[in-house]
Amino acid sequence: MQTSCALLSSPSRGSFIPIPTKNLLRAPRNKRSFASPCTTGAIFESQKLSRDVFSITASRLRNDRWREHCSNISSVLTDDSSTMADVEKEIENIHILGLDQGLEPYKDHFRYRTKRYLDQKKLFENFEGGLEEFALGYLKFGFNKEEGCIVYQEWAPAAQEAEIIGDFNVWDGSSHKMEKNQFGVWSIKIPDCDGKPAIPHNSRVKFRFKHNSGVWIDRIPAWIKYATVDPTKFAAPYDGVYWDPPASERYDFKYPRPPQPKAPRIYEAHVGMSSLEPRVNSYREFADYVLPRIKENNYNTVQLMAIMEHSYYASFGYHVTNFFAVSSRSGTPEDLKYLIDKAHSLGLRVLMDVVHSHASNNVTDGLNGFDVGQGSQDSYFHTGDRGYHQVWDSRLFNYSNWEVLRFLLSNLRWWLEEYKFDGFRFDGVTSMLYHHHGINLTFTGDYNEYFSEKTDVDAVVYLMLANTLIHSIMPDATVIAEDVSGMPGLCRPVSEGGIGFDYRLAMGIPDKWIDYLKNKSYADWSMKEITWTLTNRRYTEKCVAYAESHDQAIVGDKTIAFLLMDREMYSGMSCLTEASPVVDHGIALVKMIHFLSMALGGEAYLNFMGNEFGHPDWIDFPRDGNNWSYEKCRRQWNLVDTDHLRYKFMNAFDRAMNLLDEEFSFLASEKQIVSSIDEDNKVIVFERGDLVFVFNFHPENTYEGYKVGCDLPGKYQVALDSDAWVFGGHGRVGHDVDHFTSPEGIPGVAETNFNGRPNSFKVLSPPQACVAYYRVEESLDEVQDEQPATFTETISTNLVLVSDDDLQELPTENLQELPKVGNSDVDGLQDLPAMGNSDVDDLQELGTVANSDVGQSKVQDLEENPPDLDDESDD
């Protein structure tokens, strides 16, 4: 059966329907495990919207000060009629409701959270100088130099007495007692000694305080910029470090931030495990030896994991202990600055994996150490069950607390301005959005799941403030949400009533691939279900597509390549012998799965470090269970660098995929039309941007003269072919063949066209192979000789068939000189030149090409008859 349909997300309710999920309880380090439900709920009924939105400041103001404060706020918000009118106008005119009529029944929810957001911003303006000024907390809290002294401030309202201790006073704080103000902030000025700071650079410090029980305890300052541990002592606690290097040791940035790409092609990386050797890698080594690899593979963005300090290495960086400190395992703050500057010099933007969804449960060296049993108004965290994540074994922030907002918002600004990050990937957003944190809940797409008393509006408002702050400081920042629920409006601007993210991770895609690889034979693969999973995303909300990330590589799971080839990755990857069927099929499917995910799954693409060449094994951090071994906590770059191993083929194809998007910008194109889902022959045909893609998943069948539909008439040629010799294929597709289109039916009458497309051409489609075709630019005279008179538009493109060696374009006149490469001629693979049809300098910027009715079309077939997925697992 061959199904024809046009797929383009439409602004109707249900345009995003998360595939029903099974409840997955994984290890605490896996963020996609969620804690048990909490009983507290927000209030949404319109008659209850008078909830005191200023209660968040109650912890800071007491008795008459609090009454005076409320009186002042009340007069500000009630006397300024023009301001109130503007606020009411914004609340009433929520643009997102016009994009999706299905949201109209939840208008009160959007009004409520919008009012909360606007009121909070107004408070910042009246009492802190505005949101951006409020987010400069790191200039007030922690350690800061002033004229002739160092000023240290710490918010610890539960403390009865406090002092600062460290190497500088031989850990005796009796002469460095701190004073507390009415807001619970402790402070001290430490005069310079003989013209030098009293606290030497790179010396250890701690905050000592006495709480209600009369016990004195030592904690790392909450705003500390660096923390270290004694490597000679097992399980030694971390110490805070005063970091203020002299000018001669301070790293100064040399390169500007690269411009925002049309579509991010993201390389997800973990610095510590990036070494070839079984050890923790450094920031500088990563910069010098790994960044060039990323650049060579044509990625434009690096996403760094585990940057914020975390005492437990195996947490993958998600149990943060010190939010303003870089992970000291890999070097100093200056070393991280070197890495980011080096990335910028290569044209790579750098995103940081930021964790504001929870905090480490550690007491001695974490933020949790400031919680000594006080109420949530005087703590960074909620009390009771609401403040504890039962699966992650971590603490949950109180997002309604004034000082918590200052801490987290300032944290974002710190990383943007001090280290020049270009944006963030927010971890664990689903856990933040809902009081139940997503555990024991199947997200089906019913809007009641997103907008009810289960929604944590405090967290939603925080995320709105965070995205507003980030984009006000850096308008072209890239901000990504790790959300599995598919909440509507998550990736729409705050000004429209959305939460403000630029992208969300399409987390259902990798789970679908893993499900197929583990549980289905090739014959049972459903082209319709695969296509549905890849295209099931909300209209106007962008997604980052990926086939696998670090989640699929952790111990207990397997990467796609490892699932497909398993033990043969250890013995069957040599080019000096013929590939076994397992390896042959495995490499073919690795290329197809990654390319299909990229081309059809979203508006950006992500790959985890090493998966571009099919890295074998799983990731297993050193722990007691593996005798503290680093053997599987590294990247075996030698595999892809060894010329006679087949890993190079997967790497070359990954490089070519990215280059194809660089040349044709198909990821950024809104034109996405699936014209054919052929279940019987296991073929998917679609258009993305100016390219036509043909994917043949059948393990055996080759189709000669397979007819594919397209938009524009003309001559088409191969742009990228996964079956090319240079990518470890069998070279069955001719790259010098011209594919001329034929008109189909009556122009403008879709039902008379072929699969809804006005033109078609025929191709050779080998088994387990994918080919992208581009339309060749020709002069108008040539086109009129060969094509119908209705054809008037041409597109300037450039053939991109990429070699494994140098990825360079070859002028047209050299095409006849291409060598013939046989099965046994493995050594000749490196000599195979690339093919091109025009000089790269002649390229014109590609625009979006679409039928006039594409923008208003709906998903025909899949949207009307979605597959029965009740038994499938999908995050």
Secondary structure as UniProt FT lines:
FT   STRAND          2..3
FT   TURN            13..14
FT   TURN            28..29
FT   TURN            31..32
FT   HELIX           46..48
FT   TURN            49..50
FT   TURN            53..54
FT   HELIX           55..57
FT   TURN            58..60
FT   HELIX           63..79
FT   HELIX           81..92
FT   HELIX           96..99
FT   HELIX           101..106
FT   HELIX           107..127
FT   HELIX           131..134
FT   HELIX           137..139
FT   STRAND          142..146
FT   TURN            147..148
FT   STRAND          149..155
FT   TURN            157..158
FT   STRAND          161..166
FT   HELIX           167..169
FT   TURN            170..171
FT   HELIX           173..175
FT   STRAND          179..180
FT   TURN            182..183
FT   STRAND          185..191
FT   TURN            194..195
FT   TURN            201..202
FT   STRAND          203..210
FT   TURN            212..213
FT   STRAND          216..219
FT   TURN            222..223
FT   STRAND          227..229
FT   TURN            231..232
FT   TURN            234..235
FT   STRAND          238..242
FT   TURN            247..249
FT   STRAND          265..270
FT   TURN            272..273
FT   HELIX           283..285
FT   HELIX           286..290
FT   HELIX           291..296
FT   TURN            297..298
FT   STRAND          301..305
FT   STRAND          308..309
FT   HELIX           313..315
FT   TURN            316..317
FT   STRAND          322..326
FT   HELIX           328..330
FT   HELIX           333..345
FT   TURN            346..347
FT   STRAND          349..354
FT   STRAND          359..360
FT   HELIX           367..370
FT   HELIX           376..378
FT   HELIX           384..387
FT   STRAND          388..389
FT   TURN            390..393
FT   STRAND          394..395
FT   TURN            399..400
FT   HELIX           402..418
FT   STRAND          423..426
FT   TURN            427..428
FT   HELIX           429..433
FT   TURN            435..440
FT   HELIX           447..449
FT   TURN            453..454
FT   HELIX           457..473
FT   TURN            475..476
FT   STRAND          478..481
FT   TURN            488..491
FT   HELIX           494..496
FT   STRAND          503..505
FT   HELIX           508..519
FT   HELIX           522..524
FT   HELIX           527..535
FT   TURN            539..540
FT   STRAND          543..545
FT   HELIX           550..553
FT   TURN            555..556
FT   HELIX           560..565
FT   TURN            566..567
FT   HELIX           568..571
FT   TURN            575..576
FT   HELIX           581..600
FT   STRAND          604..608
FT   TURN            609..610
FT   HELIX           611..613
FT   HELIX           624..626
FT   TURN            627..628
FT   TURN            631..632
FT   HELIX           637..641
FT   TURN            643..644
FT   HELIX           647..664
FT   TURN            667..668
FT   STRAND          672..678
FT   TURN            679..682
FT   STRAND          683..688
FT   TURN            689..690
FT   STRAND          691..696
FT   STRAND          703..710
FT   STRAND          715..721
FT   TURN            722..723
FT   HELIX           725..727
FT   TURN            735..736
FT   STRAND          739..740
FT   STRAND          742..743
FT   TURN            747..748
FT   HELIX           750..752
FT   TURN            755..756
FT   STRAND          759..765
FT   TURN            767..768
FT   STRAND          769..775
FT   HELIX           780..786
FT   TURN            789..790
FT   HELIX           812..817
FT   TURN            823..824
FT   HELIX           826..831
FT   HELIX           840..842
FT   TURN            852..853
FT   HELIX           854..856
FT   TURN            862..864
FT   TURN            870..871
//
